[in-house]
Amino acid sequence: MNAGNDEFSVRLEDRTLVEIVRRLVEAYRPDRIYLFGSRARGTAGAESDYDLLVVVPDD
């Protein structure tokens, strides 16, 4: 996710996603986190999950 991206700013309203990202950052200090799938497209339903790709440092 790119903080400079307008789409990311809109997703900040998704408190569940914000909490997931916060916990991932705290635990793994990732280089990047990518959201994909229906939530990234804006077509998620009530039962949709969160598809994330977490890129962690080599060390």
PyMOL commands that set and color helices and strands:
alter all, ss='L'
color gray80, all
select helices_A, chain A and resi 6-11+15-28+38-41
alter helices_A, ss='H'
color red, helices_A
select strands_A, chain A and resi 32-36+51-55
alter strands_A, ss='S'
color yellow, strands_A
deselect
rebuild
show_as cartoon
